[in-house]
Amino acid sequence: MTPDRLVIRAGRALIEGSFRPAAIVVEGGRIADVLDVRARVAGANAALVPDDAVLLPGLVDSHVHVNEPGRTEWEGFRSATLAAAAGGVTTIVDMPLNSIPATTTTAALAVKRAAAAPSAFVDVGFWGGAVPENLGTLDALHDAGVHGFKCFLSPSGVDEFGHLDRVQLAAAMEEIAAIGSRLIVHAEDPALLHDAGALGRGYDAFLASRPAASEASAIGAVIAEARRTGARAHILHLSDGHSLPAIRAAKAEGVALTVETCPHYLTIAAEEIPDGASEFKCCPPIREAANRDLLWQGIVDGTIDAIVSDHSPSTVDLKRSGGGDFGLAWGGIAGLQVGLSAVWTEARGRGIPLEAILPLYTTGPARVAGLVGAGVIEVGAVAHLTVFGVDDPLEIRAEELLHRNPITAYDRRRLTGRVRRTWLHGTTVYDVTEGGAGEAPHFRGAPSGRLLSAREGVRA
């Protein structure tokens, strides 16, 4: 048998948006052929996907805060990419904060890449940051291979990553259009936020401090600038379902706009968040159940382009700071490992088929980040694949997740669907059917993830 030739046979493989039987031939880390499931393939190692599972392209998560270097105690490339592979995610794109230095210069990007190179169990790309200090010089980071530029329109929470005012947003969009990149935007209007200081242990006060009107105002500004400049713009972590009509209208008009939401907005409602449960704090906030229904309408009708984790972890002490006061606790949801299971559980309860949400985990975020050949099972694509047990029960226990810190809004939630196996470049990196020893008992081999450059698609 050829050592690097593999055939994976599945009764249900996601190909061109639907499930069908197929034999996937892998050579040299790429998909060499897609054949009838019964086709004979000489000289290949074989893997069989059980009938109660499906074969998916490796998932893409274009919104992950790894935080290394500088705040590696919050999360690091090893722990984050282990968690990703266990969740079926084979490609992540790292946010330019909360690491120190922030990825706002080419020197900082080099530091980030050096930290990731020896530790990544999945492929890693990088966003650059657009901050007041580097406007006018974004072309250097663009040429260095970042997938685009993130900005905040309200304070980011860390001093080293400042936010843009409306004049600076306009300048950034003009620059983005000129260099042919994309601007991804944390869209909240600071003039409509009032969450400084203590708010108490009740979630309602925190929710009221970051009203939906703040998102709507900022999204309107992004749409206006994208329309004026022709720049590509992307709305990060949409929580306000009432902003979807404006987004739909802009897209219909031809504005180069995409939008993502996150599993926590689709699976958790404000009404169920207990007092003092600061693990649920994030910005923009988790909103009411009726709002969640609007977001699901945006999933079903195709307005929303991607579902991404916005994995934004910190230490337990920071998440619990202020004794559960939602105004004082650090914000951010840790959920990189469990996103597909959480969303599939909710979708199933709503009668939405698995194949309807999978593009938002694969080709959708790949397009957002400009990744070529990721999130698909087709000839020539990179051989990132995952096996998902659609009916497998899964109870989340924070202390058993591979995230660095054992705190998550999903703790003790009973979900349906579990990743059983993940291939990276045609090699198994995660397999729950085989045990082992150490901190990651289901992993094989050393870190083998590649560092990606927007200049080279998904090729390292």
Secondary structure as GFF3:
##gff-version 3
##sequence-region A 1 460
A	DSSP	beta_strand	5	15	.	.	.	ID=ss1
A	DSSP	beta_strand	18	27	.	.	.	ID=ss2
A	DSSP	beta_strand	30	35	.	.	.	ID=ss3
A	DSSP	beta_strand	45	48	.	.	.	ID=ss4
A	DSSP	beta_strand	53	57	.	.	.	ID=ss5
A	DSSP	beta_strand	59	64	.	.	.	ID=ss6
A	DSSP	alpha_helix	77	86	.	.	.	ID=ss7
A	DSSP	beta_strand	89	94	.	.	.	ID=ss8
A	DSSP	alpha_helix	106	116	.	.	.	ID=ss9
A	DSSP	beta_strand	123	126	.	.	.	ID=ss10
A	DSSP	beta_strand	128	129	.	.	.	ID=ss11
A	DSSP	three_ten_helix	132	134	.	.	.	ID=ss12
A	DSSP	alpha_helix	138	143	.	.	.	ID=ss13
A	DSSP	beta_strand	149	152	.	.	.	ID=ss14
A	DSSP	alpha_helix	166	179	.	.	.	ID=ss15
A	DSSP	beta_strand	182	186	.	.	.	ID=ss16
A	DSSP	three_ten_helix	190	192	.	.	.	ID=ss17
A	DSSP	alpha_helix	203	209	.	.	.	ID=ss18
A	DSSP	alpha_helix	212	229	.	.	.	ID=ss19
A	DSSP	beta_strand	232	235	.	.	.	ID=ss20
A	DSSP	three_ten_helix	241	243	.	.	.	ID=ss21
A	DSSP	alpha_helix	244	253	.	.	.	ID=ss22
A	DSSP	beta_strand	257	261	.	.	.	ID=ss23
A	DSSP	alpha_helix	263	267	.	.	.	ID=ss24
A	DSSP	three_ten_helix	270	272	.	.	.	ID=ss25
A	DSSP	three_ten_helix	278	280	.	.	.	ID=ss26
A	DSSP	alpha_helix	289	300	.	.	.	ID=ss27
A	DSSP	beta_strand	306	307	.	.	.	ID=ss28
A	DSSP	alpha_helix	316	319	.	.	.	ID=ss29
A	DSSP	alpha_helix	339	349	.	.	.	ID=ss30
A	DSSP	alpha_helix	354	357	.	.	.	ID=ss31
A	DSSP	three_ten_helix	358	361	.	.	.	ID=ss32
A	DSSP	alpha_helix	363	369	.	.	.	ID=ss33
A	DSSP	beta_strand	385	395	.	.	.	ID=ss34
A	DSSP	three_ten_helix	398	400	.	.	.	ID=ss35
A	DSSP	beta_strand	414	424	.	.	.	ID=ss36
A	DSSP	beta_strand	427	431	.	.	.	ID=ss37
A	DSSP	three_ten_helix	454	456	.	.	.	ID=ss38
###
